[in-house]
Amino acid sequence: MKHHTSIAFCLGLGLAIILLMGCNKGMNDYFYKGDNLPIAFKGYNGSSEALTITIDTSKLPFPITSSSPFQFSSAYTFSGDRSSVKLSVTEEATGKVVIEKELKKEDGPAELNFLYMDGRVSAWPEKPATEADKIKIIYMFMPQLTNYTEPVDIVFGKYFVTPQVFEEVTRIKSLKPYEFSETAVFPTFSTARQEYNGVMTSVSFVVRIFKAGSNTPYIDGTEYTWHPINSTAPKPAASIPSSKLYIFMEQPLGNIMRFYTRLEQ
C-alpha cells in the first residue's frame, strides 16, 4: 500500500512540476511580450483629495491618498490592433481631471511622475543620491502672500555675525515661482565659531532669495524687510552630507519676511 502511495505521489509531483514549468513559461511570455505596457507612478499628492487612476475604462483598485508620497507600478495589456490607451488621474470625490494622457504602445514602458498641490500639477523631480561631503538641494518657492511672479535667485551662503558679512557659496539662478529648481550641489562646511579677518565670530548657514541676476532681496520695495539670519529658506545642516527637496512658502513675522516648509523630503 505504501509502495503504491509513493508511486502516486511521485507521478503527482512530476505532473505538478510539468504544469508549473508550463505556467512559468506563460508568465514569462506575459511579462516580456510587446503587448504588455508597464507603467510606473511616483510623486506627491499635496492636495486634500484622494486621487483615482483610470487606464482605459479600468480604475486601479487603490487611490493615491491625500497629503502623501506615492510610488508604485501597474501594467496595461493591449488587445487586438489597439496601439494606444488613455490614462487619467482624477480627484476621487469631485471627479475633477488632474492629468489626462495618451500612452502609446510604440513608446514602451511609461512613467508618470508628478506633484499635485493647490490645484497645480508639476513634474516631480528625481532627487539625487547623497554623496560624501556634499549638500544637494532642490527647491520650489511659493510666494503666495506677495504674489511675486518674476524669477528669483536662491543664494546659499555663510553669514559671519560679528563683521555682518554674507559670503556667497553658490546660487540657483532664475527660478520661476511654483516650479522646481535644478539641483544645487556644494561642499559641506563648518558653522562652528571661527576666525574671519582676524576676528572670532559665529557663523550661520543662510539661504537668501534675491531678484534674478542681482543681490537685492526679492521683497525690495514692499512693506517687508529682510533679516540677515532669520529670513532664510529651509535648509539642512551645513556640516552633514544630505540630499533634500523643499517646497516652501512665505510666512512673515510682523514685517520681517520669513518662510515655512510646506514639504520636505
Secondary structure, 3 states (H helix, E strand, C coil): CHHHHHHHHHHHHHHHHHHHHHHHHHHHHHHHCCCEEEEEEEEEECCCCCEEEEECCEECCCCECCCEEEEEEEEEECCCCCCEEEEEEEECCCCCEEEEEEEEHHHCCEEEEEEEECCEEEECCCCCCCCCCEEEEEEEEECCCCCCCCCEEEEEEEEECCCCEEEEEEEEEEECCCCECCCEEEECCCCCCEEECCEEECEEEEEEEEECCCCCECCCCCCCECCCCCCCCCCCCCCCCEEEEEEEEECCECCECCEEEEEEC
